[in-house]
């Protein structure tokens, strides 16, 4: 088929075998990018499921301005079986000193709608910063409405933006006054700072914003900003190998938290909680694949999760899961 052009409907991509449509947060100019596999391309697509190392693919990139058609609501069913028990189990591990925080996730099932319809629905109340629709060789099709930057680099500068802490819109004071949410972000900020220390020149890593709020159409989220200067011997692959999987979707310490996740979660995360990045002109921006759905033969599995600390209330964490499902409208 003829390659879609700027201003084409999202559904014009349905017939393509391989592409990655990346939202405005992946590029400096704030424009969508349409990538196609090409061995001599001008960009690199970095992609990794939650439990695998990020791998690069060469691609051509074209600015793209998709027409976002009106998208009807998409029904979903949340399988939260075992979630409340999982929160209690994590709190027991924290009391025993095994971990400090664990990100516990579950899945919502969506019908087998086209990827264009799912992305249009996720963009219905505003385009997510790292919106994406990817159908790439060797990987399942997925759609993401991620608001979270995992890491970006420009030359030797590196910046990470971990996101922890959630509240309904209009409840900024509640979020800022919550000791549980403050501790949740502080722990992951510290983990991120430690990651950057492994990559950066001595004494260059600093937390430039310990806590600030980001407003989404369906929720408020808290983030921090951590920056540093990369050593000369550090390449993009090294950065992603250290930073992936993101601390905000694992917990702290990362290896212990991942072991608890493997024990308690009833289905694999796959591309959910993985990494998607665009590298071009010595600039990398990589998103953490939260608020993301992976396609199978009978529909889509959409992941949502919460950071569990000692102060977590199981029912409050379940309410947070439901709040994050607001990304689906």
Secondary structure, DSSP 8 states (H G I E B T S, - for coil): -----TT-BGGGGTT-SSEEEE-GGGSTT--EEEEEE-TT-SEEEEEE-TTS--EEEEEEEEEE--B--------EEEE-TTHHHHHHHHHHHHHTTS-SEEEEEEEEEE----HHHHHHHHTTTS--TEEEEEE-TTS--EEEEE--EEEEEETTEEEE--EEEEE-TT-HHHHHT-HHHHHHHHHHHHHHHHHHHTTB-TT--EEEEEEEEEE-SS-EEEEEEEEEEB-TT--HHHHHHHH-S-GGGTEESHHHHHHHHHHH-SS--TTTT-EEEEEETTEEEEEE--SEEEEETTEEEEEEEEEE-TT--HHHHHHHHHHHGGGG-
